[in-house]
Amino acid sequence: MSPFAEAAVLPAMPPSVHINAGPLGELSVGGILSVNGRAQSNRYDASGPAGKYFSANVTDGLVSVAKTHGLIQFYLEAGAIIYMV
């Protein structure tokens, strides 16, 4: 396998946090964010990112909530892809 193909593999999600949700029992909550940024030294007067020396934004987000024990079990996952200029 080429080194370029290996570099494209995303890391696993970090471990979940366990929260006591009262009558629901223990919930596992996890998530991940993807952030990108840019810096430039030759700024010119314009609106938007072109007029800034540095800009950053959140590009992707994912949150998961799971209950894996007891009579009622569930897994919820929500995510968003955000495009900002």
C-alpha positions as CSV (number, residue, x, y, z in Angstrom):
1,M,0.0,0.0,0.0
2,S,1.3,3.5,-0.8
3,P,2.0,6.0,2.0
4,F,-0.5,8.3,0.5
5,A,-3.4,5.8,0.9
6,E,-2.4,5.2,4.5
7,A,-2.4,8.9,5.3
8,A,-6.1,9.2,4.2
9,V,-7.4,6.9,7.0
10,L,-9.3,8.7,9.7
11,P,-8.5,8.0,13.3
12,A,-11.0,6.2,15.5
13,M,-13.4,8.2,17.6
14,P,-12.2,9.0,21.2
15,P,-13.7,7.1,24.1
16,S,-17.2,8.0,25.1
17,V,-18.1,9.8,28.3
18,H,-20.6,7.9,30.6
19,I,-23.4,10.1,32.1
20,N,-25.9,9.0,34.7
21,A,-29.3,10.1,33.2
22,G,-31.5,9.4,36.2
23,P,-34.4,7.0,35.2
24,L,-32.8,6.3,31.8
25,G,-29.7,4.9,33.5
26,E,-26.2,5.3,32.2
27,L,-25.7,6.9,28.7
28,S,-22.6,6.9,26.6
29,V,-22.0,10.2,24.9
30,G,-19.3,10.8,22.3
31,G,-18.5,13.1,19.5
32,I,-15.9,14.4,17.1
33,L,-15.3,17.7,15.3
34,S,-13.3,18.5,12.3
35,V,-11.7,22.0,12.1
36,N,-9.8,23.6,9.3
37,G,-7.9,26.9,9.2
38,R,-5.7,29.0,7.1
39,A,-3.1,31.7,7.5
40,Q,-1.7,34.2,4.9
41,S,0.8,36.9,5.1
42,N,-0.2,38.8,2.0
43,R,-3.6,40.1,2.9
44,Y,-5.5,42.4,0.7
45,D,-8.6,44.5,1.4
46,A,-11.6,42.5,0.6
47,S,-14.6,41.0,2.4
48,G,-14.7,37.5,3.6
49,P,-11.6,35.3,4.4
50,A,-9.5,37.0,1.7
51,G,-9.4,40.2,3.9
52,K,-8.1,38.3,7.0
53,Y,-4.7,37.1,8.1
54,F,-6.1,34.0,9.7
55,S,-9.5,32.2,9.5
56,A,-10.8,28.9,11.0
57,N,-14.1,27.1,11.1
58,V,-15.7,23.8,12.0
59,T,-16.3,21.7,8.9
60,D,-17.9,18.6,10.3
61,G,-19.5,17.5,13.6
62,L,-20.8,14.2,14.9
63,V,-22.5,13.4,18.2
64,S,-23.6,9.9,19.4
65,V,-25.7,9.0,22.4
66,A,-26.2,5.3,23.3
67,K,-27.9,3.2,26.0
68,T,-26.7,-0.4,25.8
69,H,-28.0,-2.0,29.0
70,G,-31.5,-2.7,30.4
71,L,-34.9,-3.2,28.9
72,I,-34.8,-0.1,26.7
73,Q,-31.8,0.3,24.5
74,F,-31.0,2.9,21.8
75,Y,-28.3,4.5,19.7
76,L,-28.7,8.0,18.4
77,E,-26.3,9.7,16.0
78,A,-26.5,13.2,14.6
79,G,-24.0,14.9,12.3
80,A,-23.6,18.0,10.2
81,I,-21.3,19.1,7.4
82,I,-20.8,22.9,7.5
83,Y,-19.5,24.8,4.5
84,M,-18.2,28.3,5.4
85,V,-16.2,30.6,3.1
